[in-house]
């Protein structure tokens, strides 16, 4: 059930247009993969502004435990907020 929800969420997010803000989020994600904890703070700040790309990226980070403990419940919450 969780996988179906995540897949549906990701499919709905695929319609998000590419913009300079998305490039910024991709750069922040790249920093996260290099264990930059300040990047998580920057991404969380964007998510507080209801940025759907930031929210879906946080969902992915929590789903797979990238720099944070894996937490599928938290991941689903971020995915849900991204869809809203």
C-alpha distances in whole Angstrom, upper triangle without the diagonal:
4,5,5,6,9,10,11,12,14,15,17,19,20,23,24,28,29,32,34,32,29,31,32,28,28,31,30,27,29,31,28,28,32,31,32,31,33,31,28,30,31,27,27,30,29,25,27,29,26,26,22,23,24,21,18,20,20,16,17,19,17,14,17,20,22,25,23,21,18,16,12,12,15,14,11,15,17,14,14,18,19,17,20
4,5,5,6,9,10,10,12,14,15,17,18,21,22,26,27,29,31,29,26,28,29,25,25,28,26,23,26,28,25,24,28,27,29,28,29,27,24,27,27,24,23,26,25,22,24,26,23,23,20,20,20,17,15,17,16,13,13,16,14,11,13,16,19,22,19,18,14,12,8,9,12,10,8,12,13,11,12,16,16,15,18
4,5,5,6,8,10,10,12,14,15,16,19,21,24,25,28,30,28,24,27,28,24,23,27,25,22,25,27,24,23,27,26,28,27,29,27,24,27,27,24,24,27,26,23,25,27,23,23,20,19,20,18,15,16,16,13,12,15,14,10,13,16,18,21,20,19,15,14,10,12,14,11,10,14,14,12,13,17,16,16,19
4,5,5,6,8,10,11,12,14,15,18,20,23,25,28,30,28,25,27,29,25,25,28,27,24,27,29,26,26,30,29,31,30,32,29,27,29,29,25,25,28,26,23,26,27,23,23,19,20,21,18,15,18,18,15,15,18,17,14,16,19,21,24,23,22,18,17,13,14,16,13,11,15,15,12,13,17,16,15,17
4,5,5,6,9,10,11,12,14,17,18,22,23,26,28,26,23,26,27,23,23,27,25,23,25,28,25,25,29,28,29,28,30,27,24,26,27,23,22,25,23,20,22,24,20,20,16,17,18,15,13,16,16,12,13,16,15,12,15,18,20,23,21,20,17,15,11,12,13,11,8,11,12,9,9,13,13,11,14
4,5,5,6,9,10,10,12,15,16,19,21,23,25,23,20,23,23,20,20,23,22,19,22,24,21,21,25,25,26,25,26,24,21,24,24,20,20,23,21,18,21,22,19,18,15,15,16,13,10,12,13,9,9,13,12,9,12,15,17,20,19,18,15,13,10,11,12,9,7,10,11,7,9,12,11,11,14
4,5,5,6,9,10,11,14,15,18,20,23,25,23,20,23,24,21,20,24,23,20,22,25,23,22,26,26,28,27,29,26,24,26,26,22,22,25,23,20,23,24,21,19,16,15,17,15,12,14,15,12,11,15,15,12,14,17,19,22,21,21,18,17,13,15,16,12,11,14,14,10,12,15,13,12,16
4,5,5,6,9,10,12,14,18,20,22,25,23,20,23,25,21,21,25,25,22,25,27,25,25,29,29,30,29,30,27,25,27,27,23,23,25,23,20,23,23,19,19,15,15,17,15,12,15,16,13,14,17,17,15,17,20,21,25,24,23,20,19,15,16,17,14,11,14,14,10,10,14,12,10,13
4,5,5,6,9,11,12,15,17,20,22,20,17,20,21,18,19,22,21,19,22,24,22,22,26,26,27,26,27,24,22,24,23,19,19,22,19,16,19,19,16,15,11,12,14,11,9,12,13,10,11,15,15,13,15,18,19,22,21,21,18,17,14,14,14,11,9,11,10,6,7,10,8,7,10
4,5,5,6,9,10,14,15,18,20,18,15,18,19,16,16,20,19,17,19,22,20,20,24,24,25,25,26,22,21,23,22,18,19,21,19,17,20,20,17,15,11,11,13,11,8,10,12,10,10,13,14,12,14,17,18,21,20,21,18,17,14,16,15,12,11,13,12,8,10,12,10,9,13
4,5,5,8,10,13,15,18,21,20,17,19,21,19,18,22,22,20,22,25,23,23,27,28,28,28,29,25,24,26,25,21,22,24,21,19,22,22,19,17,13,13,16,15,11,14,16,14,13,17,18,16,18,21,21,24,24,25,22,21,18,19,19,15,14,16,15,11,13,15,12,10,14
4,5,6,8,12,14,17,20,18,16,19,21,18,18,22,22,20,23,26,24,25,28,29,29,28,29,25,24,26,24,21,21,23,20,18,20,20,16,15,11,12,15,13,11,14,16,14,14,18,19,17,19,22,22,25,25,26,23,21,19,19,19,16,14,15,14,10,11,12,10,7,11
4,5,6,9,11,14,17,15,12,15,17,14,15,18,18,17,19,22,21,21,25,26,25,25,25,22,21,22,21,17,18,20,17,15,18,17,14,12,8,8,11,10,8,11,13,12,12,15,17,16,18,20,20,23,22,24,21,20,18,19,18,14,14,15,12,9,11,11,8,7,11
4,5,8,10,13,16,15,12,15,17,15,15,18,19,17,19,22,22,22,25,26,26,27,27,23,22,24,23,19,21,22,19,18,21,20,17,14,11,10,14,13,11,12,16,14,14,17,19,18,19,22,21,24,24,26,23,23,20,22,21,17,17,18,16,13,14,15,12,11,14
4,6,9,12,16,15,13,16,18,16,16,20,21,20,22,25,24,25,28,29,29,29,29,25,24,26,24,21,22,23,19,18,21,20,17,14,11,11,15,15,13,15,18,17,17,20,22,21,22,25,24,27,27,29,26,25,23,24,23,20,19,20,17,14,15,16,12,11,14
4,7,9,12,11,9,12,15,13,14,17,18,17,19,22,22,23,26,27,26,26,25,22,21,23,20,17,19,19,16,15,18,16,14,11,8,8,12,12,11,13,16,15,16,18,20,20,22,24,23,25,25,27,25,24,23,23,22,19,18,19,16,13,15,14,11,10,13
4,6,10,10,8,11,14,13,13,17,18,18,19,22,22,23,26,27,26,27,26,22,23,24,21,18,20,21,17,17,20,18,16,12,11,10,13,15,14,15,18,18,18,21,23,23,24,26,24,27,27,30,28,27,26,27,25,22,22,22,19,17,18,17,14,14,16
4,7,8,6,8,11,11,11,14,15,15,17,19,20,21,23,25,24,25,24,20,21,22,19,17,20,20,16,17,20,18,17,13,12,10,13,15,14,14,18,19,18,20,23,23,23,25,23,25,26,29,28,28,26,27,25,22,23,23,20,18,20,19,15,16,18
4,5,5,7,9,10,11,13,14,15,17,19,20,21,23,25,23,24,23,19,20,21,18,16,19,18,14,16,19,16,16,12,12,10,13,15,15,15,18,20,19,21,24,24,25,26,24,25,27,29,29,29,28,29,26,23,24,24,20,20,21,20,16,18,19
4,5,5,6,9,10,11,12,14,15,17,19,20,22,23,21,22,20,17,19,19,16,15,18,17,13,16,18,16,16,13,14,11,13,16,16,15,18,20,20,21,24,25,25,26,23,24,26,29,29,29,29,30,27,24,26,25,21,21,23,21,18,20,21
4,5,5,6,9,10,11,12,14,15,17,19,20,21,19,20,18,15,16,16,12,11,14,13,10,12,14,12,13,9,11,9,9,13,13,13,15,17,18,18,21,22,23,24,21,22,23,26,26,26,26,26,23,21,22,22,18,18,20,18,15,17,18
4,5,5,6,9,10,10,12,14,15,17,19,20,19,19,18,14,15,16,13,11,14,14,11,12,15,14,13,9,10,7,8,11,11,10,13,15,15,16,19,20,20,21,19,20,21,24,24,24,23,24,22,19,20,20,17,16,19,17,14,16,18
4,5,5,6,9,10,11,13,14,15,17,19,17,19,17,14,16,17,14,12,16,16,13,15,18,17,17,13,13,10,11,14,14,12,15,17,16,17,20,21,21,22,19,20,22,25,25,26,25,27,24,21,23,23,19,19,22,20,17,19,21
4,5,5,6,9,10,11,12,14,16,17,15,16,14,11,13,14,10,9,13,13,10,13,16,14,15,12,13,10,10,13,14,12,14,17,16,16,19,21,21,21,18,18,20,24,24,24,25,26,23,21,23,22,19,19,22,20,17,20,21
4,5,5,6,9,10,10,12,14,15,14,14,13,9,10,12,9,7,11,11,9,10,14,13,13,10,11,7,6,10,10,8,10,13,13,12,16,17,17,18,15,16,17,20,20,21,21,22,19,17,19,19,15,16,18,17,14,17,19
4,5,5,6,9,10,11,13,14,14,15,14,11,12,14,12,10,13,15,12,14,17,17,16,13,13,9,9,12,12,9,12,14,12,12,16,17,16,17,14,15,17,21,20,21,21,23,20,18,20,20,17,17,20,19,16,19,21
4,5,5,6,9,10,11,13,11,13,12,9,12,13,11,10,14,15,13,15,18,18,18,15,16,12,11,15,15,12,14,16,15,14,18,19,18,18,15,15,18,21,21,23,24,25,22,20,23,23,19,20,23,21,19,22,24
4,5,5,6,9,10,11,9,10,9,5,8,10,7,7,11,12,11,12,15,16,16,14,15,12,10,13,13,10,11,14,13,12,15,17,17,16,13,13,15,18,19,20,21,23,19,18,21,20,17,18,21,19,17,21,22
4,5,5,6,9,10,9,11,11,7,8,11,10,8,11,13,12,13,16,17,17,14,14,11,9,12,11,8,9,12,10,9,12,14,13,13,10,10,13,16,16,18,18,20,18,15,18,19,15,16,19,19,16,19,22
4,5,5,7,9,9,11,12,9,11,14,12,11,15,17,16,17,20,21,21,18,18,14,13,16,15,11,13,15,13,11,15,17,15,15,11,12,15,18,18,20,21,23,21,19,22,22,19,20,23,22,20,23,25
4,5,5,7,5,8,9,6,9,11,10,10,14,15,15,17,19,20,21,18,19,16,14,17,17,13,13,16,15,12,16,18,16,15,11,10,14,17,18,20,22,24,21,19,23,23,20,21,24,23,21,25,27
4,5,5,5,7,8,6,7,10,10,9,12,14,14,15,18,20,20,18,18,15,13,15,15,11,11,14,12,9,12,14,13,11,8,7,10,13,14,17,18,20,18,16,20,20,17,18,22,21,19,23,25
4,5,7,10,12,9,10,14,14,13,15,18,18,18,21,23,23,20,20,17,15,17,16,12,13,15,12,10,13,14,12,11,7,7,11,14,14,17,19,21,19,17,20,22,19,20,23,23,21,24,27
4,6,9,11,10,11,14,15,14,17,19,19,20,23,25,25,23,23,20,18,20,19,15,16,18,16,13,16,18,15,14,10,9,13,16,17,20,22,24,22,20,24,25,22,23,27,26,24,28,30
4,6,9,9,9,12,13,13,15,18,19,19,22,24,24,22,23,20,17,19,19,15,15,17,15,12,14,17,14,12,9,6,10,13,15,18,20,22,20,19,23,23,21,22,26,25,24,27,29
4,5,6,7,10,10,11,13,15,16,17,19,21,22,21,22,19,16,18,19,15,14,18,16,13,15,18,16,14,11,8,11,15,17,19,22,23,20,20,23,23,20,22,26,24,23,27,28
4,5,5,7,9,10,11,13,15,16,17,20,21,20,21,19,15,17,18,15,13,16,16,12,14,17,16,13,11,8,9,13,16,17,20,21,18,18,22,21,19,21,24,23,22,26,27
4,5,5,6,9,10,11,13,14,16,18,19,18,20,18,15,17,18,15,14,17,17,14,16,19,19,16,14,11,13,16,19,20,22,23,20,20,23,22,19,22,24,22,22,26,26
4,5,5,6,9,10,11,12,14,16,17,15,17,15,12,14,15,12,11,15,15,12,14,17,17,15,12,10,12,16,17,19,21,22,18,17,21,20,17,19,22,20,19,23,24
4,5,5,6,9,10,10,12,15,15,14,16,14,10,12,13,10,9,12,12,10,11,15,14,12,10,8,9,13,14,15,17,18,15,14,18,17,14,16,19,17,17,21,22
4,5,5,6,9,10,11,13,15,14,16,15,11,13,15,13,11,14,15,13,14,18,18,16,14,12,12,15,17,18,20,20,16,16,19,18,15,18,20,18,18,21,22
4,5,5,7,9,10,11,13,12,14,13,10,12,14,12,11,15,16,14,15,19,19,18,15,14,15,18,19,20,21,22,18,17,20,19,15,18,20,18,17,21,21
4,5,5,6,9,10,11,9,11,10,6,8,11,8,7,11,12,11,13,15,16,15,13,13,13,16,17,17,18,19,15,14,17,15,12,14,17,14,13,17,18
4,5,5,6,9,10,10,12,11,7,8,11,10,8,11,13,11,12,15,17,15,14,13,13,15,16,16,17,17,13,13,15,13,11,14,15,13,13,17,17
4,5,5,7,9,9,12,12,9,10,13,13,11,14,16,15,16,19,20,19,18,17,16,19,20,19,21,20,16,16,18,16,13,16,17,14,14,18,18
4,5,5,7,6,9,9,6,8,11,11,10,13,15,14,16,19,20,19,18,18,17,20,21,20,21,20,17,16,18,16,12,14,16,13,12,15,15
4,5,5,5,7,8,5,5,9,9,8,10,13,13,14,16,18,18,17,17,16,19,18,17,17,17,13,13,14,12,9,11,12,9,9,12,12
4,5,7,10,12,9,8,12,13,11,13,16,16,16,19,21,20,19,19,18,20,21,19,19,18,15,15,16,13,11,14,14,10,11,14,13
4,6,9,11,9,10,13,14,13,15,18,18,19,21,23,23,22,22,21,23,24,22,22,21,18,17,18,15,13,15,15,11,11,14,13
4,6,9,8,7,10,12,12,13,16,17,17,19,21,22,21,22,21,23,22,20,20,19,16,15,15,13,10,12,11,8,7,10,9
4,6,5,6,9,10,11,12,14,15,17,18,20,21,20,20,20,22,22,21,20,20,17,15,16,14,11,11,12,9,7,10,10
4,5,5,6,8,10,10,12,14,15,16,18,20,19,20,20,22,20,19,18,18,15,13,13,12,9,9,10,7,4,7,8
4,5,5,6,9,10,11,12,14,15,17,18,16,18,18,21,19,19,18,18,16,13,14,14,10,10,12,10,7,10,12
4,6,5,6,9,10,10,12,14,15,16,14,15,16,18,17,17,17,17,14,12,14,13,9,10,12,10,8,12,13
4,5,5,6,9,10,11,12,14,15,14,16,15,17,16,15,14,14,11,9,10,9,5,6,9,7,5,9,10
4,5,5,6,9,10,10,12,14,13,16,15,17,15,14,13,13,11,8,9,10,6,5,8,8,6,8,11
4,5,5,6,9,10,11,12,11,13,13,15,14,14,13,15,12,9,11,12,8,8,12,11,9,12,15
4,5,5,6,8,10,10,9,11,10,12,11,11,11,12,9,7,10,10,6,8,11,10,10,13,15
4,5,5,6,9,10,10,12,11,12,10,9,8,9,7,4,6,7,5,5,9,9,9,11,14
4,5,5,6,8,8,11,11,12,10,10,9,12,10,6,9,11,9,8,12,13,11,14,16
4,6,6,6,5,8,7,9,8,9,10,12,10,7,11,12,10,11,14,15,14,16,19
4,5,5,7,9,6,7,5,5,6,9,7,5,9,10,9,10,13,14,14,16,18
4,6,8,11,9,9,6,6,5,8,8,5,8,10,10,10,13,15,14,16,19
4,6,9,9,8,6,8,8,12,11,9,12,14,13,13,16,18,17,19,22
4,6,5,5,4,7,9,12,11,10,13,15,14,15,18,19,18,21,23
4,5,7,7,10,12,15,13,11,15,16,15,16,19,19,19,21,24
4,7,9,12,14,16,14,13,17,18,16,18,21,21,20,23,25
4,6,8,11,13,11,11,15,15,14,16,19,19,19,22,24
4,6,10,12,10,11,14,15,15,17,19,20,20,23,25
4,7,9,9,9,12,13,13,15,17,18,19,21,23
4,5,5,6,9,10,11,12,14,16,17,19,20
4,5,5,6,9,10,10,12,14,15,16,18
4,5,5,6,9,10,11,13,14,16,17
4,5,5,6,9,10,11,12,14,16
4,5,5,6,9,10,11,13,14
4,5,5,6,9,10,11,12
4,5,5,6,9,10,11
4,5,5,6,9,10
4,5,5,6,9
4,5,5,6
4,5,5
4,5
4
